[in-house]
Structures are given as C-alpha cells and as structure tokens.
C-alpha cells in the first residue's frame, strides 16, 4: 500500500475523476480520515456540478454563423489539406472553445462578435457574470466569502474603497436571509462586488454590484436564467445590480424588490 502523501494536485484530480483507480481509493480513505479536507473536496465537486449546469446549454446552441464558415470549406478548395482539417472540426470542439472563452471573459467574446445576436440579447454581461460568480462561490462550504458578516464594517469600507464609491449590503433578515459576507471580483474593466446571503435551510443567494453599466439607461427589472441559476438584474444610478439564486422565480423577485426598495430609500 502506498504511503505517499496526498497532494493538492491529486485532490483536484480526484474531483475531476482523473486519478488511477488504485490511487483514487487511497485518496478516498484519506478524505474519510480528514473531515475538513473532505468538506473542501465536496465544495469543489458542488462547484463543478453548478458550472456544468450553467454552461452545458452552450453545447446545444446553434453554431455561430462566422464559425460555420470554418466547418464548411469552399468547394474550390475542397482538396486543400487545411480545408480538410477544418472540415473535420466537430461541433463539440467548437462549442468547447466558445465555453472556455465565455468563462475567461464574456466581454471579449461579445466585442469580437463571436456570439449570435440572439445569445447577446439573452445574456447581458451583468446577468451572465453574476450567474457565473454565483455558481462558483455559493456552493463553497469552507470559504464562500473573503470577509465575513462578523466584520461587516471592514467589508463595507474595503469594497467601497476598491469600487471607488460607497457600497453597503441590504438587510434581508425580514425575508429570512442573513448576510454571510462578501468578496471583490474582477469585472470587464474593473472591480465588482458580491454579497452573499443564506437562509436557515442553507439556501444561498448573491447580490452582484457593478459600476460598468452606467451608460445603460434601462432601469427596469429583467430576468435571466442560466442552468439552475435564476437572475434578476437592473440598473440604478451608477450601479448595476444582479440578484442570483437557485430558487423559484417569484421568491427571487420578492427579494429583488426588497433590495431595490432599500436602495431607493438611501
């Protein structure tokens, strides 16, 4: 039996089901004996499942027109080795490329026209980034936030400084959601903030705040759905807000309305 220590790389490979069967059994035994590490691995697995639910629909979308040109080489060059190579590109390979680009930065794809108009209309940068951030961080058991609600004053001061404008989390206790904490995230061209809340059942929702939408004068509530993540988003003054959760649309709308009312009273 191997006595080699379990490395972080092996834990990540365990999450990805990429370990040899024998070593996978050793990692499973290690996790059984180390509850904190086991909890961390479970949070990684939950994140992976959430991201799959969020991004798998991309694989079912029609191939963008510009990429269709690559998959169908001109008749006059049908015998060209390069054209033959392009013709063998599968829809899955191209869709995977689009997916990777979407994760690393949706704004770049939009700017270069890689998304169809229909996709651009359905996925605005604000709602899309909020859904991705929610899917990544809300399942995390060990460290879902950078600064906890116990240090709310420090959190508010830090985020306000980094955002360049005052930010403060709404109070949602009357609706059953208490602040867990928050974190700073990269946006398209600067920092954005995320506040996370949880209820007694463990359900989490996140409020995403961005100042990158000030040119957008559309203030009405809008709804988007990405996999199992529902998002209500809107523009108010210098901020764009997006509330995300895997809860019923009506319940999320109720919370979004409460958030909006508190913002308006400031």
PLY file of the C-alpha trace (Angstrom):
ply
format ascii 1.0
element vertex 266
property float x
property float y
property float z
element edge 265
property int vertex1
property int vertex2
end_header
0.00 0.00 0.00
1.37 3.43 -0.93
2.35 5.82 1.85
2.91 8.80 -0.42
1.28 11.99 0.92
-1.84 13.21 -0.81
-1.04 16.36 -2.79
-3.35 19.24 -3.73
-2.99 18.25 -7.39
-4.28 14.78 -6.54
-7.25 16.22 -4.67
-8.10 18.29 -7.74
-7.66 15.22 -9.96
-9.97 13.32 -7.58
-12.64 15.98 -8.09
-12.18 15.64 -11.87
-12.27 11.78 -11.72
-8.80 11.78 -13.30
-6.93 9.57 -10.81
-6.00 5.90 -11.39
-8.46 3.65 -9.58
-5.91 2.44 -7.00
-4.82 5.95 -6.07
-8.44 7.13 -6.06
-9.17 4.59 -3.34
-6.26 5.89 -1.27
-7.49 9.47 -1.64
-10.99 8.36 -0.59
-9.52 6.74 2.54
-7.56 9.93 3.25
-10.69 12.06 2.95
-12.61 9.72 5.23
-9.95 10.29 7.88
-9.77 14.06 7.36
-13.28 15.60 7.59
-12.13 19.18 6.83
-10.41 18.13 3.62
-13.42 16.00 2.71
-15.70 19.01 3.18
-13.44 21.11 0.95
-13.47 18.46 -1.79
-17.26 18.24 -1.61
-17.47 22.01 -2.10
-15.25 21.70 -5.19
-17.50 18.96 -6.54
-20.57 21.10 -5.91
-18.94 23.99 -7.78
-18.15 21.70 -10.69
-21.75 20.48 -10.88
-23.05 24.05 -10.69
-20.77 25.17 -13.52
-21.84 22.21 -15.64
-25.48 23.10 -15.11
-24.69 26.70 -16.03
-22.62 26.10 -19.15
-23.83 22.80 -20.64
-26.65 24.57 -22.53
-23.95 26.26 -24.64
-23.22 22.89 -26.26
-26.79 22.70 -27.56
-26.79 26.13 -29.18
-26.58 26.60 -32.97
-23.10 27.12 -34.32
-22.39 30.87 -34.78
-22.50 31.90 -38.45
-18.87 33.01 -38.51
-17.74 29.62 -37.23
-19.91 27.79 -39.75
-17.57 29.14 -42.41
-14.74 27.21 -40.78
-16.67 23.96 -40.66
-17.72 24.18 -44.34
-14.63 24.87 -46.54
-15.18 26.42 -50.01
-15.82 23.94 -52.81
-12.94 25.36 -54.86
-10.52 24.36 -52.09
-12.12 21.09 -51.14
-8.90 19.19 -51.77
-6.80 21.56 -49.64
-5.26 19.83 -46.59
-6.06 22.88 -44.49
-9.68 22.86 -45.63
-9.91 19.16 -44.88
-8.64 19.77 -41.38
-11.23 22.47 -40.78
-13.95 20.26 -42.15
-13.19 17.66 -39.51
-13.82 20.09 -36.66
-16.69 18.76 -34.61
-19.47 20.90 -33.21
-18.47 19.77 -29.71
-14.89 21.01 -30.17
-16.01 24.42 -31.36
-18.64 24.69 -28.64
-15.98 23.82 -26.06
-13.83 26.67 -27.36
-16.76 29.05 -27.02
-17.33 27.77 -23.48
-13.73 28.37 -22.43
-13.89 31.86 -23.85
-17.11 32.54 -22.00
-15.64 31.50 -18.66
-12.45 33.54 -19.07
-14.26 36.68 -20.18
-17.64 37.11 -21.86
-16.89 40.71 -22.73
-14.08 39.75 -25.09
-16.33 37.36 -27.00
-19.06 39.94 -27.31
-16.63 42.57 -28.53
-15.36 40.29 -31.28
-18.80 39.19 -32.43
-18.40 35.50 -31.60
-21.93 35.31 -30.13
-25.05 35.36 -32.22
-27.42 38.35 -31.74
-29.90 36.02 -30.06
-27.30 34.97 -27.49
-26.24 38.54 -26.85
-29.86 39.53 -26.20
-30.36 36.67 -23.75
-27.07 37.02 -21.90
-26.13 40.55 -20.94
-22.70 40.93 -19.33
-24.20 41.88 -15.96
-26.56 38.92 -15.57
-24.11 36.46 -17.07
-21.19 37.46 -14.85
-23.45 37.38 -11.81
-24.68 33.88 -12.62
-21.14 32.59 -13.10
-19.95 34.17 -9.84
-22.93 32.68 -8.00
-22.30 29.20 -9.44
-18.63 29.35 -8.49
-18.83 30.66 -4.93
-22.25 29.82 -3.47
-21.55 26.05 -3.12
-18.28 26.69 -1.26
-18.64 25.42 2.28
-15.23 26.36 3.62
-14.75 29.89 2.29
-17.73 31.24 0.36
-16.70 34.86 1.07
-13.48 36.80 1.58
-14.74 38.86 4.52
-17.49 37.51 6.78
-20.52 39.34 8.11
-18.86 39.45 11.53
-16.63 42.17 10.07
-19.29 43.98 8.05
-17.85 47.43 8.73
-14.46 46.34 7.42
-16.10 44.69 4.43
-18.05 47.83 3.55
-15.00 50.08 3.92
-12.82 47.76 1.83
-15.30 47.28 -1.01
-16.22 50.98 -1.07
-12.56 51.91 -1.41
-11.90 49.38 -4.16
-15.09 50.21 -6.04
-14.46 53.95 -5.77
-17.97 54.62 -4.44
-19.91 53.73 -1.25
-21.41 50.23 -1.21
-23.40 48.57 1.55
-25.26 45.24 1.69
-29.05 45.45 2.03
-30.69 43.99 5.13
-32.72 40.91 4.19
-33.29 39.36 7.61
-37.03 40.08 7.44
-37.17 37.81 4.38
-35.21 35.05 6.10
-31.82 35.76 4.50
-28.88 36.82 6.65
-25.64 38.26 5.33
-22.79 35.72 5.16
-20.22 38.20 3.87
-18.78 39.44 0.62
-15.87 39.49 -1.78
-14.23 41.52 -4.52
-14.27 40.10 -8.06
-12.83 41.16 -11.44
-15.30 42.70 -13.86
-14.88 43.58 -17.52
-12.68 46.60 -16.89
-12.50 46.93 -13.11
-13.60 45.52 -9.75
-17.10 44.37 -8.88
-18.54 43.34 -5.52
-20.51 40.29 -4.45
-22.53 39.99 -1.24
-23.72 36.54 -0.18
-26.76 35.68 1.95
-28.11 32.44 3.38
-31.32 31.21 4.98
-31.96 28.65 7.71
-32.13 25.80 5.19
-28.71 26.59 3.75
-30.05 28.16 0.55
-27.78 30.92 -0.68
-28.31 33.96 -2.87
-25.80 36.53 -4.06
-26.05 40.21 -4.91
-23.63 41.33 -7.62
-22.76 45.06 -7.85
-21.03 46.66 -10.80
-20.30 50.21 -11.90
-19.62 49.14 -15.50
-23.18 49.74 -16.69
-23.53 53.48 -16.15
-24.08 54.12 -19.87
-27.12 51.85 -19.86
-30.26 53.86 -19.08
-32.53 50.80 -18.86
-33.70 50.69 -15.23
-36.48 48.10 -15.44
-36.15 44.70 -13.77
-35.00 42.00 -16.16
-34.87 38.25 -15.68
-32.35 35.72 -16.97
-31.92 32.00 -16.37
-28.66 30.11 -16.69
-28.97 26.43 -15.94
-30.29 26.23 -12.39
-29.38 29.85 -11.60
-32.11 32.49 -11.81
-31.07 36.15 -12.01
-32.99 39.41 -11.59
-30.93 42.42 -12.66
-31.41 46.16 -13.09
-29.59 49.50 -13.34
-29.93 52.17 -10.66
-27.84 55.33 -10.80
-24.17 54.44 -11.09
-24.73 50.79 -10.21
-25.81 47.66 -11.98
-27.36 45.07 -9.64
-27.91 41.35 -10.20
-29.51 39.04 -7.65
-28.82 35.34 -8.28
-30.09 32.14 -6.66
-31.31 28.65 -7.45
-34.75 29.42 -6.06
-38.20 29.97 -7.51
-38.50 32.98 -9.80
-41.33 34.52 -7.73
-39.36 34.19 -4.50
-36.30 35.74 -6.11
-38.45 38.60 -7.44
-39.72 39.22 -3.91
-36.17 39.51 -2.59
-35.07 41.66 -5.56
-37.95 44.06 -4.87
-36.86 44.37 -1.25
-33.29 45.08 -2.34
-34.48 47.71 -4.80
-36.70 49.39 -2.19
-33.81 49.69 0.25
-31.56 51.17 -2.42
-34.22 53.73 -3.34
-34.57 54.86 0.27
-30.86 55.71 0.58
0 1
1 2
2 3
3 4
4 5
5 6
6 7
7 8
8 9
9 10
10 11
11 12
12 13
13 14
14 15
15 16
16 17
17 18
18 19
19 20
20 21
21 22
22 23
23 24
24 25
25 26
26 27
27 28
28 29
29 30
30 31
31 32
32 33
33 34
34 35
35 36
36 37
37 38
38 39
39 40
40 41
41 42
42 43
43 44
44 45
45 46
46 47
47 48
48 49
49 50
50 51
51 52
52 53
53 54
54 55
55 56
56 57
57 58
58 59
59 60
60 61
61 62
62 63
63 64
64 65
65 66
66 67
67 68
68 69
69 70
70 71
71 72
72 73
73 74
74 75
75 76
76 77
77 78
78 79
79 80
80 81
81 82
82 83
83 84
84 85
85 86
86 87
87 88
88 89
89 90
90 91
91 92
92 93
93 94
94 95
95 96
96 97
97 98
98 99
99 100
100 101
101 102
102 103
103 104
104 105
105 106
106 107
107 108
108 109
109 110
110 111
111 112
112 113
113 114
114 115
115 116
116 117
117 118
118 119
119 120
120 121
121 122
122 123
123 124
124 125
125 126
126 127
127 128
128 129
129 130
130 131
131 132
132 133
133 134
134 135
135 136
136 137
137 138
138 139
139 140
140 141
141 142
142 143
143 144
144 145
145 146
146 147
147 148
148 149
149 150
150 151
151 152
152 153
153 154
154 155
155 156
156 157
157 158
158 159
159 160
160 161
161 162
162 163
163 164
164 165
165 166
166 167
167 168
168 169
169 170
170 171
171 172
172 173
173 174
174 175
175 176
176 177
177 178
178 179
179 180
180 181
181 182
182 183
183 184
184 185
185 186
186 187
187 188
188 189
189 190
190 191
191 192
192 193
193 194
194 195
195 196
196 197
197 198
198 199
199 200
200 201
201 202
202 203
203 204
204 205
205 206
206 207
207 208
208 209
209 210
210 211
211 212
212 213
213 214
214 215
215 216
216 217
217 218
218 219
219 220
220 221
221 222
222 223
223 224
224 225
225 226
226 227
227 228
228 229
229 230
230 231
231 232
232 233
233 234
234 235
235 236
236 237
237 238
238 239
239 240
240 241
241 242
242 243
243 244
244 245
245 246
246 247
247 248
248 249
249 250
250 251
251 252
252 253
253 254
254 255
255 256
256 257
257 258
258 259
259 260
260 261
261 262
262 263
263 264
264 265
